[in-house]
Amino acid sequence: MSNKDLETLREKLDDINLDLLHLINQRAGVVQEIGRVKEKQGVNRYDPVREREMLDLIEANNEGPLEPASLKHIFKEIFKVGLDLQEEDQKKALLVSRKRKAEDTVIDIKGELIGNGIPSFVFGPCSVESYEQVAAVAAAVKAKGLKLLRGGAYKPRTSPYDFQGLGLEGLKILKQVADEYDLAVISEIVNPNDIEMACEYIDVIQIGARNMQNFELLKAAGAVNKPVLLKRGLAATIDEFIHAAEYIMSRGNGNIILCERGIRTYERATRNTLDISAVPILKQETHLPVMVDVTHSTGRRDLLLPAAKAALAIGADGVMAEVHPDPSVALSDSAQQMDFNQFDTFYNEINKLNWVSL
């Protein structure tokens, strides 16, 4: 074979490559259209039966020289790229997506701006136990010039015999204390039917880790005009976390704060494993503010300060931690709550950080 013959074949191969390029891109466009139709119909993107039908059709019309196994490998890779395209399109379409809205969402809670570049802080007891207990913590929070107070009125616990919270009475205590100290309160709601009632007493609805995929609760929170603090589930992926927020926003409520609170791993040195890398990922993938709960992620008072510093250094919009007048007698999670002296030390050390450089 002469060099001229070789060049002719190479030119032919280049033409075929360009034809393949055109057809592959044309196929990708059709796959994207199919993905949009499936999205509207609520159908799963991946259909193994349909994939098998396409592979069988390709194999039945194969005239060689490629072996069926090689052909199957090539087309399965093409199919995978198509699925990736559909997934990318879906992410772009999400209301919470940074690709949908480039600027940061800033949430105003009674004058406290979450997500404006200045860290916010949420402190308070794990559980509302009495008016006196909550008022004491509120006074300590107010003395530091802070605005946000947390406290659990409904407490989903691992054991049914543990303290479950004061319920409505707890919400009333939070409301009374908030009014007296001019604070905004955050409290967890666990029942969709309680959302509307809770809006009369609290400023931010918290959806806890165990309820991150309680879809009826997410929908109910999305249907009211009240900020929502959504915590990541114990074993939830970041994608699942983002889609849980999408449930809320799809119902019309865009005032959502994402809260990383640690995930369950094999490690037992801490209560959970703080996924600190989730903060910049969530900031890149969504336009929502991101906070870190250092109490539940570590479960250790001695780790609260370094965890908070790490959270702020990596870009978190705020930190949440638990404070109790006397943790030794707390009705829940006594080992992880700060007393007032520890609270003073914690906040003083945090205040030494240079927010501008962070």
C-alpha positions in Angstrom: 0.0 0.0 0.0 1.4 3.4 -1.0 1.5 6.5 1.1 -1.2 8.0 -1.1 -3.5 5.0 -0.3 -2.8 5.4 3.4 -3.6 9.1 3.3 -6.8 8.4 1.5 -7.9 5.9 4.2 -7.0 8.4 6.9 -9.1 11.1 5.2 -11.9 8.6 5.1 -11.5 7.8 8.8 -11.5 11.5 9.6 -14.8 11.9 7.7 -16.3 9.0 9.6 -15.1 10.4 12.9 -16.8 13.7 12.1 -20.0 11.8 11.1 -19.8 10.0 14.4 -19.3 13.3 16.3 -22.3 14.8 14.6 -24.5 11.7 15.4 -23.3 11.4 19.0 -24.1 15.1 19.6 -27.4 14.6 17.8 -28.2 11.7 20.0 -27.2 13.7 23.1 -29.8 16.3 22.1 -32.5 13.8 21.8 -31.5 12.2 25.2 -31.8 15.7 26.8 -35.3 16.1 25.3 -36.3 12.7 26.7 -35.0 13.7 30.1 -37.1 16.8 30.1 -40.2 14.8 29.2 -39.4 12.2 31.9 -38.9 15.1 34.5 -42.4 16.4 33.7 -43.9 13.0 34.0 -42.0 12.1 37.2 -40.4 9.1 35.5 -37.0 7.8 36.5 -34.2 8.8 34.2 -32.7 5.3 34.1 -34.8 2.6 32.5 -33.0 -0.8 32.4 -35.6 -2.4 30.3 -35.3 0.3 27.6 -31.5 0.0 27.8 -31.7 -3.8 27.2 -34.0 -3.2 24.2 -31.6 -0.8 22.6 -28.6 -3.1 23.2 -30.5 -6.1 21.7 -31.4 -4.0 18.6 -27.8 -3.0 18.1 -26.5 -6.5 18.5 -29.2 -7.9 16.1 -28.0 -5.4 13.4 -24.3 -5.8 14.0 -22.5 -6.9 10.8 -19.0 -6.8 12.3 -16.1 -6.7 12.6 -16.7 -5.6 16.2 -17.6 -8.4 18.6 -20.9 -8.1 20.5 -19.1 -7.6 23.8 -17.0 -4.7 22.5 -20.0 -3.2 20.9 -22.0 -3.5 24.2 -19.2 -1.8 26.1 -19.0 1.1 23.7 -22.8 1.8 23.7 -23.1 1.4 27.5 -20.6 4.2 27.8 -22.6 6.3 25.4 -25.7 5.6 27.4 -24.0 6.6 30.6 -23.0 9.9 29.1 -26.6 10.5 28.1 -27.8 9.8 31.7 -25.1 12.2 33.0 -26.4 14.9 30.6 -30.0 14.4 31.9 -28.8 14.6 35.5 -26.9 17.9 34.8 -30.0 19.3 33.1 -32.0 18.4 36.2 -29.5 20.1 38.5 -29.6 23.3 36.4 -33.4 23.3 36.6 -33.5 23.1 40.5 -34.8 26.2 42.1 -32.0 26.0 44.8 -29.3 25.6 42.2 -26.5 28.1 41.9 -26.8 27.7 38.1 -30.4 28.9 38.4 -29.6 31.9 40.6 -26.0 33.2 40.7 -26.3 35.6 43.7 -26.5 34.5 47.3 -29.8 34.3 49.0 -29.8 36.4 52.2 -32.5 35.7 54.8 -33.7 38.3 57.2 -34.8 37.0 60.6 -36.0 40.0 62.6 -33.1 42.1 61.4 -30.5 39.3 61.6 -29.2 38.7 58.1 -28.1 35.2 57.3 -25.8 34.8 54.3 -24.6 38.4 53.9 -21.0 37.6 54.5 -21.0 38.2 58.3 -21.3 35.0 60.4 -24.5 34.5 62.4 -24.7 32.5 65.6 -27.5 30.4 67.1 -27.3 29.4 70.7 -29.8 27.9 73.2 -30.6 24.7 75.1 -31.2 21.4 73.5 -34.7 21.2 75.0 -37.0 23.7 76.5 -37.4 22.5 80.1 -38.9 25.6 81.9 -39.4 29.3 81.5 -36.6 30.0 84.0 -34.1 27.8 82.1 -34.9 29.4 78.7 -34.9 33.0 80.1 -31.5 32.4 81.7 -30.0 31.4 78.3 -31.8 34.2 76.5 -30.2 36.7 78.9 -26.8 35.3 78.2 -27.4 35.4 74.5 -28.8 39.0 74.6 -25.8 40.1 76.7 -23.5 39.3 73.8 -25.5 41.3 71.4 -26.8 38.3 69.6 -30.3 37.8 68.1 -31.0 34.1 67.5 -32.1 31.6 70.2 -32.7 27.9 69.7 -34.7 25.5 71.8 -36.4 22.2 71.3 -40.1 21.9 72.1 -40.7 18.7 70.1 -37.8 16.2 70.5 -37.7 13.1 68.3 -35.5 10.8 70.3 -33.9 7.4 69.6 -35.6 5.8 72.6 -39.4 6.3 73.2 -38.6 6.5 76.9 -36.4 9.6 76.7 -37.7 13.1 77.2 -39.7 14.1 74.2 -40.1 17.8 74.9 -42.9 20.0 76.2 -44.7 20.4 72.9 -47.0 23.4 72.6 -46.1 24.5 76.1 -42.5 24.7 75.1 -43.4 26.8 72.0 -45.3 29.2 74.3 -42.3 29.5 76.6 -40.1 30.3 73.6 -42.5 32.9 72.4 -42.7 34.6 75.8 -38.9 34.7 76.2 -38.4 35.9 72.7 -40.8 38.8 73.2 -39.2 39.7 76.6 -35.6 39.7 75.3 -36.3 40.8 71.7 -34.9 37.7 70.2 -35.8 35.5 67.2 -36.4 31.8 68.1 -35.7 28.6 66.1 -37.4 25.4 67.0 -38.0 22.0 65.4 -41.4 20.9 64.2 -41.9 17.2 63.5 -45.6 17.0 62.5 -46.8 18.6 59.2 -50.1 19.4 61.0 -48.3 21.5 63.5 -46.6 23.9 61.0 -49.3 26.4 60.8 -49.8 26.5 64.6 -46.0 26.8 65.2 -45.8 29.9 63.0 -47.6 31.8 65.7 -44.8 31.1 68.2 -41.5 30.8 66.4 -39.5 32.8 63.8 -37.7 29.9 62.1 -39.0 26.4 61.5 -36.3 23.8 62.0 -36.6 20.5 60.2 -34.3 18.1 62.0 -31.9 15.4 60.7 -34.4 12.6 61.3 -37.0 14.4 59.3 -34.9 15.6 56.3 -36.8 13.2 54.0 -40.2 13.6 55.7 -41.6 14.8 52.5 -45.0 15.8 53.8 -43.3 17.9 56.4 -41.1 19.5 53.8 -44.1 20.4 51.7 -45.9 21.9 54.7 -42.9 24.0 55.5 -42.8 25.1 51.9 -46.4 26.3 52.0 -45.9 28.9 54.7 -44.1 32.2 54.7 -41.6 31.4 57.5 -37.8 30.8 57.2 -36.8 27.1 57.4 -33.6 25.7 58.9 -33.1 22.4 57.2 -30.6 19.9 58.8 -28.8 17.3 56.8 -30.0 13.7 57.5 -27.8 11.3 59.5 -26.8 9.3 56.4 -27.9 11.6 53.6 -25.8 12.4 50.6 -25.3 16.0 49.6 -27.5 15.4 46.6 -30.3 14.1 48.8 -29.9 17.1 51.1 -30.2 19.5 48.2 -33.3 17.8 46.9 -34.9 18.0 50.3 -34.4 21.8 50.1 -36.0 21.7 46.7 -39.1 20.2 48.1 -39.5 23.2 50.3 -38.7 25.8 47.6 -40.9 24.1 45.0 -43.9 24.9 47.3 -43.0 28.7 47.2 -40.8 29.2 50.3 -37.3 30.2 49.3 -36.2 31.3 52.8 -34.1 28.2 53.5 -31.0 27.8 55.6 -29.0 24.6 55.1 -27.4 23.2 58.2 -24.6 20.6 58.2 -24.8 18.7 61.5 -22.5 15.7 60.9 -23.2 12.3 59.3 -23.0 8.8 60.6 -19.8 6.9 59.9 -17.9 4.1 61.5 -16.0 6.6 63.7 -17.0 6.6 67.4 -14.6 9.3 68.8 -17.4 11.8 68.1 -21.2 11.6 68.1 -21.2 12.1 64.3 -18.6 12.9 61.7 -18.6 16.6 60.7 -18.5 16.7 56.9 -16.7 20.0 56.8 -16.3 19.8 53.0 -20.0 19.9 52.6 -20.0 23.6 53.4 -18.1 24.8 50.2 -19.9 22.1 48.1 -23.3 23.4 49.2 -22.2 27.0 48.7 -21.1 26.1 45.1 -24.1 24.0 44.2 -26.8 26.2 45.8 -27.4 29.9 46.4 -28.7 29.2 50.0 -26.9 30.1 53.2 -25.1 27.3 55.0 -24.7 26.9 58.8 -22.9 24.3 60.9 -24.2 22.7 64.0 -21.0 22.0 66.0 -22.9 20.5 68.9 -24.6 17.6 67.2 -21.7 17.0 64.8 -19.2 16.4 67.6 -21.2 15.7 70.7 -18.2 16.9 72.7 -17.8 20.2 74.5 -14.1 20.2 74.1 -14.4 20.1 70.3 -17.0 22.8 69.9 -14.6 25.7 69.5 -12.2 24.1 67.0 -15.1 22.8 64.9 -16.7 26.3 64.9 -13.4 27.8 63.8 -13.1 25.3 61.0 -16.7 25.9 59.9 -16.2 29.6 59.7 -12.8 29.3 58.0 -14.2 27.2 55.2 -17.0 29.6 54.5 -20.0 28.7 56.7 -22.6 31.5 57.1 -23.0 30.8 60.8 -22.6 28.4 63.7 -25.2 26.7 65.9 -24.3 25.4 69.4 -26.2 24.4 72.6 -26.0 26.3 75.9 -27.7 25.3 79.2 -27.6 26.9 82.7 -26.5 23.6 84.2 -25.8 20.9 81.6 -25.4 18.2 84.4 -29.1 18.3 85.0 -30.3 18.8 81.4 -33.2 16.5 80.4 -31.4 15.8 77.0 -27.9 15.7 75.6 -26.2 16.9 78.8 -22.7 15.9 77.7 -22.6 18.2 74.7 -24.1 21.4 76.0 -22.0 24.4 77.3 -22.6 26.1 80.6 -22.4 29.8 80.8 -18.7 30.0 81.6 -17.9 27.7 78.7 -20.2 29.8 76.5 -18.3 33.0 77.4 -15.0 31.4 76.6 -16.4 29.9 73.3 -17.8 33.2 72.1 -14.8 35.3 73.2 -12.4 33.0 71.3 -14.7 33.1 68.2 -14.7 36.9 68.4 -10.9 37.0 68.1 -11.2 35.7 64.6 -10.9 38.2 61.7 -14.1 37.9 59.8 -12.7 39.9 56.9 -9.9 37.4 56.3 -12.3 34.5 56.6 
